[in-house]
Amino acid sequence: MSADAVIIRLPARGPGPQVPASFVNPRTDPAWVRWGLTGFAVLVVGVLVGIPVVNIFYEALKEGVRVYWDNLVADPDTRHSIFLTATVVPIALVANIVFGIAAAWAIARFKFPGRTLLTALIDLPFSVSPVVAGLMFVLIFGLQGYLGPFLREDGYSVMPYATSLVGVFVLVVLYFVFRPANPAARRGVWRGPTWLVVPAASVVLFALSVVVQKRLGVWPQGESLKIIFATPGLVLATAFVTFPFVARELIPIMEAVGAEEELAAINLGANGWQMFWHITAPNIKWGLVYGIILCNARAIGEFGAVYVVSGHIAGQTDTMPLRIEKLFQEYNLPGCFAVASVLTLLAILTLVAKARLERKIPSAVHEATGEGGS
Amino acid sequence: MSIRIENVTKTFGKFTAVDKVNLDVPDGTLLALLGPSGSGKTTLLRIIAGLDVADSGSVIREGEDITRQSARDRKIGFVFQHYALFRHMTVEENIGYGLRVRKRPKALIKERVDELLKLIRLEALGKRYPAQLSGGQRQRVALARALAAEPKVLLLDEPFGALDAKVRQELRVWLRKLHQEIHVTSVFVTHDQEEAFEVADRVVVMNQGRVEQYGTPAEVFERPANPFVMDFLGNVNVFHGRVEQGKALVAGAALAVADQHPDAPSAAVYVRPHEVVIQHEQSGNASLPAKVLHVNPAGSRVKVELRATESEQLINAELTSERFAELGLKSGDEVFVSASRVRVFAGNYVI
């Protein structure tokens, strides 16, 4: 609208000085400034972004679709890198979704000592160089690291304890989620005093699980458990680097939405489980999807931290970005561009999804502040 | 169902929001918790609902101690100040939510929702979302949602706080009528004394976490228990003087005190604006000379501002328009002021 008005007004100013200068809209810059700035921006984006992106697809498809397809799937190492990325990314993503929701809930809903510290620590992976992050894991789990010698000697011996710990933790969470809130309605396992039942049952179940796993010999004995230069290390590094995305996206949304709707649900008789799925989840849904998309994009493209922990063993620990680098070093440009084009395509899809979601999220936060209306 | 609150205390850090409050809400009453902001009335309401936990004391519903029960088992409906409607659910889904989580059959939920939509007169808007409703409509949906679960007690936090004056007035009348129809024990929070007196059967005046007075609107208005209540219930003229032989001596005038009061060397004497009597002639020593400063004839009653000649104290008076016409007052007139009713609180209470 204002652009039209400007275009109509400008000729009047150009030829004759009969229109006083004060009639010109003070908020409008002269034409050469507007065209100059716009042209400069378009030029920079074109040279730095547009041409390279188009070039990737051009190079990849130069010799036809058939060759492109062969470049992607014929080489077993390239094939494995795609498979490895498709394994590592979902695991890291699920871990970060669970962590992100838990952290956002804690920070947005509770006041506790160390809350500010936790908020700051969530941002740490953003401020630390990915290479440093990778190195950190090497220093802990690597051969020369603190846990290296132990992991190499008999690394699997921790597995019964680790799995039992996770299992008991999940059971405790389930115990509290499904416990009837009304003391009178508690039956079976929920009948005893909580302070006694939970610790006692945890200890017994943990011990039982460890003993059973050891007896049955579920885990190999005297073998080294590889974390660095293996898939677990890749998952750890990827998860660490992408760990702020979901939480950072959810905290402001949960703060804006507030706890009142959740309290209203409880007041109307919902239990914690119902409250989460009926009220909280729909309210944070789009923010969560947005966070997942960003997290996913970053996880797929992660190079620095993964580079340090992977050891680039072709066909074993090379993810797609690492594979691209290796193909490039080997002067296999068609192969390199073929894999790069897949990553670029994913990036473009991410951008499209992000742009669509951005329109949904401000409205959610907007309604939350009580100004919504149609 | 009746509610009894015994010795409830709640602190937030160093701030005591509710301080050893005792309160009885008899079955079927509509009670107003009245007080300035920060007086602890909303906190008390949330403690009754179980949305906040008291540090000490107990909440008793019909003889049963429910202090340790969770909010979802108390069957106490709560209407939030900003409604807290579920924004992604339609009006019908909002109203039916309390029945849905209690796993009632679908047909029964539908029936109950339709019945409540009729009660709140929003039958046509059942498929709308909260964002598509006006403030007054949202308020009624919030009320219907709380009523759907058939609560034993209904609590309303500043129910009309966020509405404009006209809708407020309509909803007050509507709430009063609704309460007469369904007779559920209700407590609502307000800082508007007019609202409390118009809607409630009982009024509790709170200040700084304590109950200052409890009674029917007439009792509280006619016999304020202390200077705070007196002052809170609308503007009032305060004179400083003493009490001798049942008369308040203020600036040379002896005013008859309404209630029996022992002699006091120093007392605060309260006269409400509508109890100020203005005359052209002096009537013995029961009146003091004053000068009319300003006359505001807008509204149903004429407001007159005067200044006592001797003490230079400002006096606010309210006259009926008949009396005003009779006196023919204009600013600058010299008149005599006395009081039809005088209340005295001894001691050095500072407002």
Interface residues (C-beta under 8 A of the other chain):
Chain A: A181 N182 P183 E260 E261 L263 A264 A265 I266 N267 L268 G269 A270 N271 Q274 H278 I279 P282 N283 E367 A368 G370 G372 G373 S374
Chain B: A49 G50 L51 R68 Q69 S70 A71 R72 D73 I76 G77 F78 F80 H82 A84 L85 F86 R87 H88 Y97 G98 V101 R102 P130 A131 Q132 R145 A146 A149
